[in-house]
Each structure stands twice: as structure tokens, then as C-alpha cells.
Amino acid sequence: MSDVTPTPDAAVRTARVTDAPDMGVLQAQAWHHDYSGTLPQDVLDELSPDLFTATWQASLQDPPSTVHRALVATEGDRVVGLAAIGPTDEPGAGELLVLTVDPSARRRGHGSRLLNAAVDTLRANDFREIRAWVPATDEQTRTFLQAAGVAPDGAFRDRELGSSPDLLREVRLVAGIVDE
């Protein structure tokens, strides 16, 4: 009998503390790829794998609430995507806090699997709606979410970007997730 556990080609699972280093590297690479030209260079320079790793490690060891979850997409034994969800200030609404896939692993279904798992997890915790804040200039993510039925509701916010005088405009996308 073998001690080797079969590994699926592609899957989504709950993130583990031991995933934090892979999640940190992935998020730093993806954000540098996706937000170069959107975020000021000094802000991008601060977004290091070490910073994200420390943040994920702390969050996975001591989640902000019992509803917060981090999920990872895997390809074989490699982490290729991540999503994080949590509650909003409004009862019944959950938020997609992060959704990103390694740029070299995109267009293979990882984003869809992560989004479906995030929705299923929120639904299992009695949420009726999913919300996501996306940079207004991030056409790729907005297009992906809108194709999945998560649509802009007209709300927006402007975020300060560190010491930069520039603001980042984000738009809110929303979808009902209750089974009818």
C-alpha cells in the first residue's frame, strides 16, 4: 500500500497556514502584473511577497471572524489562485475580499472554481448576496465577474493609496446567491 495521496489536477480547498508563503508570492506577482500602471510604483514596491505572506499567515492563524475564509485553487500540488471572503456591515451580504489567479495559470477555470466555492461557502453561512469592490480600471476582473452574474450596482468609492495624492476608484459589483 502506498503512502502517496492522489492529487487532483485542479481543485479548490480551504487555505491552510502552510499555504501562506505560496499565497503571498502569488498575490504579489498577480497584483504587480494586474495593477502596474494603475497603482503608483511606490505602492507596488511595498506589496512584497513577505508582506502578503505575513498577512495571510496572521489571517489564517487567527481569522478576523468565524465567517472569514480563505480558499486556494491548486493545480496538482501548486497553489495557483486564491480567494478570500468575509461579512459586510449589512446583514445577509458577504464580500469577496480577494480573487486572483497566477497570471501564468489563467484561463484554465481556476477563477470560476474559486468564485463558485466562495459563493457556496457564503451560501452555507446563510448569506443571500455577494459583493465585490473592483478597481474601475480592472476591466478583466469586472468582465469575469459580470459574466458570472455579479453586476455593478452603481456604488463606488475612492481609496487613498498610501502617501500618494492619487485616489483609486473602485466600483461595487453585487449578485444574489440564494437558491430559488
KAURLIN-V433493 format. One record per pair of residues at least 24 apart in sequence whose C-alpha atoms are under 8 Angstrom apart, sorted by sequence separation. I is the first residue (numbers start at 0). J is the second residue. D is the distance in Angstrom with one decimal. If there is no record, write none. Layout:
# KAURLIN-V433493
I_J_D / I_J_D
This chain:
# KAURLIN-V433493
23_47_7.8 / 24_48_4.5 / 27_51_6.9 / 149_173_5.0 / 150_174_6.5 / 23_48_4.7 / 24_49_7.7 / 26_51_7.0 / 79_104_6.4 / 149_174_4.7 / 23_49_6.5 / 148_174_6.4 / 23_50_7.3 / 24_51_7.4 / 145_172_8.0 / 20_48_7.6 / 23_51_4.4 / 24_52_7.2 / 93_121_6.5 / 144_172_7.9 / 20_49_7.8 / 22_51_7.5 / 23_52_4.1 / 80_109_6.7 / 22_52_6.5 / 23_53_7.7 / 79_109_7.7 / 80_110_7.2 / 21_52_7.6 / 82_113_6.3 / 20_52_5.0 / 23_55_7.0 / 81_113_7.0 / 82_114_7.6 / 19_52_5.2 / 22_55_7.3 / 80_113_7.7 / 84_117_6.7 / 93_126_6.1 / 134_167_6.8 / 135_168_5.7 / 19_53_7.5 / 83_117_7.6 / 91_125_6.9 / 92_126_5.6 / 93_127_7.8 / 95_129_6.8 / 134_168_5.9 / 135_169_5.0 / 82_117_7.2 / 91_126_4.5 / 92_127_6.0 / 93_128_6.1 / 94_129_5.5 / 95_130_6.0 / 96_131_6.6 / 134_169_4.2 / 135_170_5.6 / 19_55_5.3 / 20_56_8.0 / 73_109_7.9 / 90_126_7.9 / 91_127_5.2 / 92_128_4.7 / 93_129_4.9 / 94_130_4.7 / 95_131_5.0 / 96_132_7.7 / 133_169_5.1 / 134_170_6.3 / 19_56_5.2 / 72_109_6.0 / 84_121_7.7 / 91_128_6.4 / 92_129_5.8 / 93_130_6.2 / 94_131_5.7 / 95_132_7.8 / 132_169_5.8 / 133_170_5.5 / 92_130_7.0 / 132_170_5.5 / 133_171_6.5 / 16_55_7.8 / 17_56_8.0 / 132_171_4.5 / 133_172_7.6 / 16_56_5.7 / 19_59_7.9 / 72_112_7.5 / 131_171_5.6 / 132_172_6.4 / 72_113_6.4 / 130_171_6.7 / 131_172_5.2 / 71_113_7.3 / 130_172_5.6 / 131_173_6.6 / 16_59_5.5 / 70_113_7.1 / 130_173_4.5 / 15_59_6.8 / 16_60_6.4 / 129_173_5.7 / 130_174_6.7 / 14_59_7.6 / 128_173_7.0 / 129_174_5.5 / 70_116_7.9 / 128_174_5.6 / 129_175_6.4 / 70_117_7.6 / 128_175_4.3 / 129_176_6.7 / 127_175_5.8 / 128_176_5.2 / 127_176_5.2 / 128_177_7.3 / 126_176_7.5 / 127_177_5.1 / 126_177_7.8 / 25_78_7.9 / 14_68_7.9 / 25_79_7.1 / 122_176_6.6 / 13_68_7.3 / 14_69_5.4 / 25_80_7.3 / 122_177_6.9 / 13_69_6.1 / 14_70_4.9 / 22_78_7.1 / 13_70_4.5 / 14_71_5.5 / 21_78_6.4 / 12_70_5.6 / 13_71_6.2 / 22_80_7.8 / 66_124_7.4 / 118_176_6.9 / 11_70_6.7 / 12_71_5.6 / 22_81_7.0 / 11_71_5.5 / 12_72_6.7 / 18_78_7.7 / 11_72_4.3 / 12_73_8.0 / 10_72_5.6 / 11_73_6.2 / 9_72_7.2 / 10_73_5.3 / 9_73_5.4 / 10_74_6.8 / 8_73_7.7 / 9_74_4.5 / 8_74_5.3 / 9_75_6.2 / 7_74_7.5 / 8_75_4.7 / 7_75_5.8 / 6_75_5.7 / 6_76_6.7 / 29_99_6.9 / 32_102_7.5 / 29_100_6.9 / 29_101_5.7 / 26_99_7.0 / 28_101_7.3 / 29_102_6.1 / 25_100_7.6 / 26_101_7.7 / 25_101_6.0 / 10_109_7.9 / 37_136_7.3 / 9_109_7.6 / 11_112_6.6 / 10_112_7.6 / 11_113_6.4 / 33_137_7.9 / 11_116_7.2 / 42_160_6.9 / 42_161_6.6 / 39_160_7.8 / 38_160_7.7 / 39_163_7.3 / 38_167_7.7
